[in-house]
Amino acid sequence: MFHNSDRFHQSWEGNTLTSFEFPGEYYEIMRRDFRNLAAETDFLASLAPAGGRVLDLGCGTGTNLRELGARGYSCVGVDQSASFIGYARRAGGRNVEYVRERVEEFDCDDRFDLIYSMFMTLNYLPRAELRRVLERMRDLLLAGGHVVLEFGHLLNFVESYQQHTVAHHRGDGVLITRLARQSLNPHAANWRNEETLLVRETDGQVAMYDNFFDQAVLTGPEVRGLLADVGLAVTAEYGGFRKEQAPGHGRGPLVIVATAEGASAV
């Protein structure tokens, strides 16, 4: 079987675009090899009042929201992928609502105690839309609420660059082999990953999925400056979701916590 994801073709000089259209259960398997769900959940829960309203921009398959919903938070998740949102809805979970929409186009009349965008979602956004998305986060935030941003920054890209990579992911009797090609356009500060997923199911059948994603190469100063411009004050920075200190050399993830200017620090 061959499954070809719907691609969004875009020139290197244009905005970043992303295509993640493969079954969400495969994403869940791969995610376990990259992420610590318990640490993420504890981190996010520490920034919202019990029973508070939570918004996940770029929610993927809803993994974080299901955990927060189970803890009593009222959650909304937004993602553009039909496959991922479909999986999230089928997976269910308490107190969670999903919206299939591009993050940069999402708006609503609700307000939230916690708004977060994790796992490189900021990098996937068209660079020209980034300020507007942060402004909308500010507008959707309740008084005293927090914004959490996790994004890839310059040295992440420099250190992790490999023109071709092969990785294997196993779970639930499924084997996923991920073949990836990376390329960089330094003039547009854009990083492209083209991936083929070969999936062997429990019954031995093999399927193939084709997807790609573009990422804007952001820097910490750039994101901090944009937050200040839209009226969000940085209250904490971490090197991960265990609240470890961001390393001085700049490598590894960067997690920024911000709130409306004039609110209390974390």
N, C-alpha and C positions, 0 to 999 in steps of 0.2 A: 504494500500500500504506500502511496505517496501523498502527503498532504502538504500543499504549498500555502504558506500564510499570505494574507493580503498585504502587499508591500506598499509603503508610501515612498515613492521615488523623490529624491531631493538633491539638489546640487550641493557641493561642498560649501559654497559661499552662503547658502540659505540657512534657514532655521533648522534646529535639530528636530528630528521626528523619530518615532519609535513604532515598531510593530511587534507586539507579543500576542500572537494568535496560535497557541497550541494548548492542549488540554491542561487545565489547572492542576490536575493531580500530579502531572510530571513536574510542574513548577514547585509544588509542595515538597516533592522528593529532593529536588536540587536545593531548595531553600534550606533544608536541614543541614546541609554541608557547609553553608555559608554563615548562618545566623544562630544566635542564642535567644530563643523565644522567651524563655523564663526571665532572662536579664532585661530584655526589651520591655516585657510586660510590667515588671516591677518598676523600671525606670519611668514609664509613662504614667503608671498608677500613682507614683509619688508626686506628680505634678497636677493632679486633678482631684477635686473634692469627691467624696463618696457619692455615687449616683450621678455624677456630673455628665455633661454633654461633651462628646468627643467626636472630632472630625479627622478622618484619615484621607489625605489627598495623595492619590497614587497607591490605593489599598491592595492592588494585586488580587490575590485569591482570598483576602480577608483574614489572614492568619492572626494578625495582631488584634483585630477587632473581635474575633470570636473569644479570645482570651479576656479582653477587657469587658465584653458583654457578659461573660460568665461571672465577672466580679461585680456586676450591677451597674456598670456605666451604660449610658444611652448613646449609641454609636451610629455614625453615618460614614460610609466608605465610598470614595469616588475613584473610578478607573475607566480608561478608554477601551480596555480589552474586553471584547464580548466573551471570549473564552474564559477569562479569569473571573469576570463578574458572574457569568453563568455558573461556574464552579462554586463561587462564594455563596450564591443563593441556594444552591443545592446542598451545600454543607450545613446550612442553617446556622444555629446559634441564637442565643437569647439577646434581645435588645439591640439588634443590628439591622440597619437599612442600607441598601446599596443603590448607587446611582451610576449608570454607565454614561460617562461624559468625559471629555478631555479636561484635565485639571485646570488649564488656562481659561476654559469657558464656563466653569462651574460657578454658580451663585445660588443663594437661597435666602429666605427671610429669617432663618433660625440663627441663633448665636451659641457659641461653644466655650466651654471652660478650657479645653485643650484642643489645639489644632497641630497636627504633625504631618511631616512629609519626610519619608525615610527611604533608605536603600536606593540612593542615587536619583530619586524622582526629580529633584531640582535640576540635576544635570541633563535629564531627558527633555526638559522644557525648552521651547524656543527661547534663545537668549533675550530676544526683544520683548518677550512676555514676562520675564522673571520679575521685574519690578511690579507689574500689575498684579501678578499672583500674590506677591508679598503684601501689597496694599489690600487685596481682598481678604487675606488672612487677618490683617489688622482690623478690618471692618467687621469680620465675622466673630471676633473675639469678645467674650464677656469681660467686664471689668475684673481685673485681677487674674485673668486667664493667661495661659502660656502657649507659646509657639515652640515647637521642637523641629529642628532641621538637621538632617544627617545627609551629607553630600560628599562626593569625591572631589578632592582638590588637587592642585598641580602635581605634588610629589607622589600622590597615589598613582597617577597615570604614568609618570616617569618610571617609577619603580616596578610597576606591574606589566610594563610593555613587553609583549612577546608577539611576534608577527603571526605565529600559528600556535594554537594550543589544543590539546586533547585531554578531556577529563571524563571520568566515569562516576556515575551516581547510582546507588542501589537502594531500593526500599520497596516494601510491600510486594516482593517477588518480581519487581520490574528492574531492568537494567537500562540506564540512559547513558549513551556515549555522546558527548558534546564536542563537536569540532568547530573551532572558532578561528577567524582571521581578524586581526586588528590592523587598522590603518589610521594615520593621523594627518590632518591638514593643519599645519602650524599657523597658517595665515588666517584661518577662520577659528582657531582654537577649538577644533572639533575632532572628536575621537569616534571612530566607527568600528563596531563589532558586527561581523556577519557570522551567523551561526547555523549549523545544521545539527539537529538532534536525531540520533538513531535510537529508537526505543524498542526493546524486546520485551514483549508482554509475558505474563505468566504462562500463557498457552503456547509460547514460542513464536507467535506472529511478530513481525517487525514492521514498524512504521517510521517514516521519516518526515521531519518538520523543518521548515526553513524560516528563519526570522532574523531580524537585525535590529540594532539600536544605535542611534547617534547620541553622543554625550557632549555637552559643552564643558570645556575644561575651565572650571571655576577656581577662584582663589579665596582664601579666608578673608583678606581685606576687601575683596569685591563684594562678598555676601554681607559682611558687617556694614559696609558703606550703604548698601541697598536697604538693609534693615533700618539703619538710622534715618535714611531719607524718607521712609514711609512711617516713621514714628514708632518703631519697635526697638526697645532698648535691650541689648544683650545682657543677661544676668548671670550666665554661666557657660563655660565651654568644657567639653570633655573629650577624651580620646576613645570613648566607648560607652556602652550602656550599663556598665558597672560603676559609672561615674569616676572612672580613673582619669588622672590628669592627662590632658592633651600633650603628647610628647613634644619636646622643644625642637626636634629636628623636622617636624612637620609631616612625618610619614604616618600612615594609618588613617583611620576614619576621623572625621571631625563632627562632633555633635554640638550644636549651638541651641541654647535655651534663651528665649526672648519674651518680653512682655510689653504691654503698652507703656509708653514713657510715663514716668511718675508712679508706676506701681512698685510694689515691694520686690526686692531681689529674692532669688531662690535661696 
